[in-house]
């Protein structure tokens, strides 16, 4: 609840400061994305291809990211900046949702610092450059946490509805939204006064709305042998060699990466408040915020110990952790610590935006290695265009997900995903083991009964195992493009007369 010592004037000032920083940095990031010479990374290009054939689900992810890209590109076209348009906007929305959460658990000063900490995090600056499933996930998480807290404080039905819809939308972004239910459960263990929600219809409404929003994706999964759910199991890599499992060093490495994701000072404060919780010295507000943050952080740290974990897998820990940090900085820390926390991040995110905007017109050598993954595919597509155009009767056969997605994007005037895009040259993928491992293998595997000839574009160093399935093969070209230290190499072959799979 709002502090009694906070005047209306103070609240207005805090809101204006938060809005100024959030809007200012968001506009800067939008300009940086519009001006940059950085291309789409393969995953981004893949999401764009999903947006051309909208569905209720895809092999590796739920459908929300495709729906969002379809919406933004319908407004301003298929350029890289429009594909990525949603990311800085949704991060701005997350910051404002955290403002609302901060005001609910404390006051407008904590709310202001929550928004400032979030919008200046270096990981958020980077995430604003790319379109990814984490961005709508984090927005949904922040809205759900803020609405759930308001529900507990006011018992208003509308906040139950907002929380349920937000959780459902988060699940449509990424199944990691399910950690929210673990967070709610942990909070109710820690805070008996809020357990009324367990026997109230408002709690049931949250669950019902979340399942209702998710239901189209559940239907899609049921119709596709629960492909996305199975992919989650593959991602955990629990079947890895025993020498790669149960390693403390992997868990410690993951925690070190989290300090980079959240920032060293905020992560240290988070760790300190976890200690306070264990020692029974956390306030009720801190218990709520930690309860929502701890499940993903603890589970993914354990996953890192078991096998492996990517740094972003615990991202949902940090929206409420951001408010936790702001609460401690305002209530307990000396004033200068607020600026020690935010100013270095602000400088870093401003510098990053400028580097992105001017690259590669003005190059920073240290950035070239990191940016090399975001360059080169447009040159590869240009090099292959002539051969594609001079073989108009041949469908395209690809052998790699990233190469296929990138070629589909940078030759979008010519190519389309299989027969799903009428009027475009169909592109299929070689499913070498007849067991789908990504969405193209599920949706458009090469079918020799449809055509026994193709223009094959492959990144395989030795395409012999594929060529052996055809009567006639002819190499047309080898494309090798080196861009900022990273080489992309493709071979183009004309193949015909499929001989069979054996």
ABEGO torsion letter per residue (X at the ends): XBBAABBAAAAAAAAAAAAAAAAAAAAAAAAAAAABABBBBAAAAAAAAAAABBBABBAABBAAAAAAAAAAAAAAEABAAAAAAAAAAAAAAAAAAAAAAAAAABBAAAAAAAAAAAAABAAAAAAAABBBAAAAAAAAAAAAAAAAAAAAAAGBAAAAAAAAAAAAAAAAABAAAAAAAAAAAAAAAABAAAAAAAABAAAAAAAAAAAAAAAAAAAAAAAAGGAAAAAAAAAAGAABBAAABGBAAAAAAAAAAAAAAAEAAAAAAAAAAAAAAAAGABBAAAAAAAAAAAAAAAAAAAAAAABBBBAAAAAAAAAAAAAAAAAAAAAABBAAAAAAAAAAAAAAAAAAAAAAAAOAABBBAAAAAAAAAABGAAAAAAAAAAAAAABAABBBBBABAAAAAAAAAAAAAABBBEAABBGBBBBBBBBAAGBBABAAAAABBBBAAABABBBBBBABABAAAAAAABABBBBABBBBBBBGGBBBBBBBBBBBGBAEAX
